[in-house]
Amino acid sequence: MQAIVLEGLCQAIVRELPDPEPARGEVVVHIARAGICGSDVAVFTGERQVEYPLVMGHEAVGYVVNPGDSSYASETRVVIEPNLPCGACRVCRRGHANVCPSKRSLGMNWPGAFAEQVSVPAEYVHALPADLDYEEAVGIEPLAVALHALRVSEVTEGDHVAVIGCGAEGLLLVQALVASGARVLVADLREERLAAARALGAERTLLVGPNERPGEEADFCAPIVFESAGAAKALELALASAEPGGRVVALGLGADAAKLVPLSFVRRGLTLIGSLIYEHPLDFQHAIHVVSEGKIRPSTLVSQTVTGLESVPAALQALATSDAGGKVMVNLDSHR
């Protein structure tokens, strides 16, 4: 089979590899569609360190070609849940498998899904409803990230919430919040992203400069604030925007230190929650349900579709050198 192998910084190459054989409890999935995530770009550029060589990619849908010893039938359409906790450590046993220190992640420390086929534990592939097309289903994985953040935030219908950062994950979060009945305020550095948030149901948007503090505007403050930009300044903005007694939920994976003043944080009685990926299998099952019901449409974020594995290196390079926004989808099987 062919796969995208990262052999060094910004060196993503199409390579011929042996077809995967399922180990006990695994199935082999033929990849039909894949999404390029910001974390894939970070791996590509070296911002997120990995061991080379590595088959990249983790957002993917396809169909089972070798069910192994599982109960799946061949040709079953599935979406892959790409983070695989160990299930045995103290963290997993305490119910926090999403932050398992020993978890395997496709495209990070385990062979990924920018490939014609990938072998995955059967427990971590989910059958798709017959009427759910691949173009919509490929967004289920990043949507599960947003739905997990929504759940841990304890947002209820009618709540006022703010979202700092409207990249792909932030816009999925806006969709999820609007679908839940929340009233959404959004801040971002770019007007086109704010326009996308308004189109998805945000009630108010605020264009901010890199050094501005939206929390200084009383009508922007909210009791629940989400940070989804992955930048230190964005987290500082989120903390500034939270009302006294409020909650800040951080999804972003920024690597720079953010400033937190204990005097202000404690006196305002804030809660800061880190929300990483999702809980297995709850959040994935929820994502499949809301997408199949048409309540959320991840495909609205797709700004470009490229065809074939050979197009992936150029797409990664373009995303690494520009900030065009939107989501790139890779069509790996035009017959499906």
N, C-alpha and C positions, 0 to 999 in steps of 0.2 A: 504494500500500500504506500501511498504518498502521505507526507506529513510536513508541517512547518517545524523545523528544528532550529532553536536559538543556540548558536554556537559561540556567541560572544556578544559584547555590547553592540546593539543595532545590527547584528548579523543573523537575520532570520532567513533560512534557506529551505527550499523545497527538497526533501530527501526521500529516497525510496527506503522503506523499512519493512521488516517482516510483518505479515498480518498478525494481529494479536490473537492469542488463544486464551479462553476464559479459565481462570483459576477456579477453585471450588467456590461456589456462591456468586460467581460473576457472570455477566452477560456481555456479549460484544455488540456494540451499537454502530451502525453505519450512520455517519453524520450527514444530515441533509441541509441544515442551516446552522450558522454560528454567529455570535455577536462579538465584536471587538470592544472590550471594556477598558476603562481607564487604567485598571490594574495591569492589563496586558501591555499597555503602552509603557507603564512604569517598569515592568519586567524587561521589555525590549530596550529601554534606554539605560537600564542599570540602576534607576532610582530605587527599585525594589530588587534586592539581591537574590539570585538563585544560583544553583549549580548547573554548569553547562556540561554537555549538551542537554537541552530540554525541549520536549514537544510542547508547544504553547497552546493556550486556549482553554476556556472553561464554560462559556455560555453556549449551550448547544442542544439541538433536538435532532431526532432521526428515528431509525427503526431497528429493531432487534434482528441481527443476522445470524447470531449463534447464541441460543438461550442457555447453553451449558446445562447445569443441573437445576436451573431455576424453573419456576412455573410459567414463565413467559413463553408465548408462542412466537415463532419466527414472523417477521413483518409487523409486530406490534409497534405502533408509533409511541415514542417516549420522549420525555424531557429529562435531561441529566441533572442531578443534584451533585455538584462537583466537590463539595467539602466533606471529607470522610473522617469523622472523629474516631479515636481508638475505642471508645465505649467502656474502657476498663480503668482508666486513671481516676484519681480522686475528684478531679474537676468534672469529668463526665458523670461519675456516680452522684455528684451533687446536683446534677441537672443542668450543667453549663457546657454541654458538648460543643456549642458554637465557638467557645474559646479554648477548646482542648489543645494543650501545648504539643501534643503528638499527632495532631490531625494531618492527614494527607489532603492535598488540594490539587486537583487537575490543573495542569498548566503552571503550577508553582513549584511543587516538589514531587510531582507524579505525572506520568505521561498525559498530555492534555488532549483537547478536542479539536485543535486545528489539524485534523487528520481525516482520512477517509473512514477510519474505524478506530474505536477506542473500547477497551475492556473496563467495565465498571461493576462494583458490587450490585447485585440485583436489588438490594434494599434501597439503593440510591438512584434508581431510575423509576420514573413515574409514568404510567400509561396516560396518554392524552385522549380526551373525548374525540369521537369520530369527526365531529363538525368543527374542530378547532384547527385552523391551518397553521403551518409551520411559521409563517411570517409573524403571527401573533404569539405563538408559543415560545419562540426563541427569547422573548423578553420576560419569561416567567422567572428565571433566576434572579436578575436584578430587581424585579418587582418583589420577590420574596424578601430581599434585603429591606426594602421600604416598608413592607407590611410588618416585619419584625420590629422595626423602629416605631411604627405606629402602635403596635401592641404594648411595647414596654413603656411608651409614653403615657398610656392610660387616657388618651384623648377620647372624649365622648361627643355625641352629636350636639352641635351648637357651640362648641368650644371655639374660642379665638386662638389661633396658633400662628406662629411665624416660621418661615423657612429661609435660612440664610444660604444662598448658593443654589443656582438653577441649572446645573449641568444635567446630564441624563438621569442620574440618581435623584437629584432634587426634583426634577419634573415628574418622575414616577411617584415620588412622595407627595407632590401636589395632587396628582390624580387620586392617590389613595386617600388623602385627607378629604378632598372634596367628596369622594364617594362615601366617606364615613359620615358626612354631614357637618364637618368642621368648616369654620370660616377662616380662610387662609390669606395671610399677608406674606409678601415675598420681598426679599432684598437681593440684589445682584449687581455686579459691576457692569453688566452689558444689557443694553436695551432690548436686543433681539431675544435674549433669554427671558426677560420680563414679559415681552409680548407673548412668548410661548406659554408662560405661566398664566397669563390672563386668558388666553384661548382655552386653557384647561380648567378654568374656573376660579383662579385666584381673585379675590375681591379687591385687593390693593397691592400695588407693587411700588418699590422704592429703589431708584437708581442711586447707588452709593459709590463714592470714590474710595480708593484703597485705604485712606486714613480717616474716613468718616465713621461716626457712631450713630447708627439708626436708632439706638435706644434712647438717644437724647430727644427724639420726637415722641411725645407722650402717646400719640395716637398710633404709633407703630409697636409699642410694647405689647407683649402677650404673656399669658401665664405659662404657655408651653412653646418652646423654641427649638427648632431642629437646625443643626449645622451639618450641611451636606457638601460643602465645598472642599474640605480636606486641606484647609490652610489655617495657619495660626491666627491670622487676622480675622478670619471668618469666625473662629471659635470665640475670640474676644468680642466680636460684634454680637454673637449669639448671647453671650453672658450679659452684655450691656443691654440687650433687648428684653431680657426676662423680667417680668414683674416680680416684686417681692413675694416670696413663697413659691416661686415658679420652678419649672423643670426645664433643663436644657438637655436635649438628646443629641449626642455627637455621633454621626455616621462617618464623617470624613476621616481619611487616613493620612493626614498631614504628618510630615516628619520633623517639622520645626517646632521649637518650644513656644507655647502660648503664655501670655501673661495673665495670671490670676491673682488678684489682690485679696488675700484672706479677709481683711477687714470688711471689704464690700461684700464679698461672697457670703460670709457668715452672717453679717448684720442683716442682709436681705433674705436670709433663709433659703438659699437656692439649693437645688438638687441637680447634680451633673451626672448623666447616665451615658456610658459608652455602649453603643449598639453595634455589634459585629455580626455580619451575615444573618443567619436565621437559625431557628430551632427545628431540628429534624424530628418527624416529618411535617410538623404542624404548619409551619409558615409556607412550605412548598405546596402542600395540599390546599391551603387557603388561596394562594396565588393562582393555582390551576382553576379553582372554582370561580374566582371573580373574573378571570379572563374569559373562561368559557361562558359565563353569564353575560358577558359584554359590559360589565360594570367598569372595567379598566381596560384600555387598549394600549399596550406597550408599543405597538407598531407606529403610533403617532410620533414617536421620537426618532424613527429611522430616517436619517437624512441622506443616506447613500447605500446602495446595494452593489456589491462587487461579486464577480463570478469566478469561482475556482480558487484552489489553494495558491496558485501562482500569483494571484492578485493581492494576497495578504501582506507580503513584505512591503510593497509600495504603500498600502493603506496604513500600515503601522508607522512607516516613515512620515507620511503626511500628517497623521495625528500627532506624532511626536514633535513636529516642527510648526504646527499651527494650532489655533484654538478656535476652530470653526464651529465646534459644538455639534449637537446631534449625535446619532448613533450609526455606526457602520455595521451592516449585516452582510455576511458572506454566504452566497448560495453555492453549496457544494454538490447539489444533486438536482439539476434543472428538470428532471423527469418526475420529481415528487412534489 
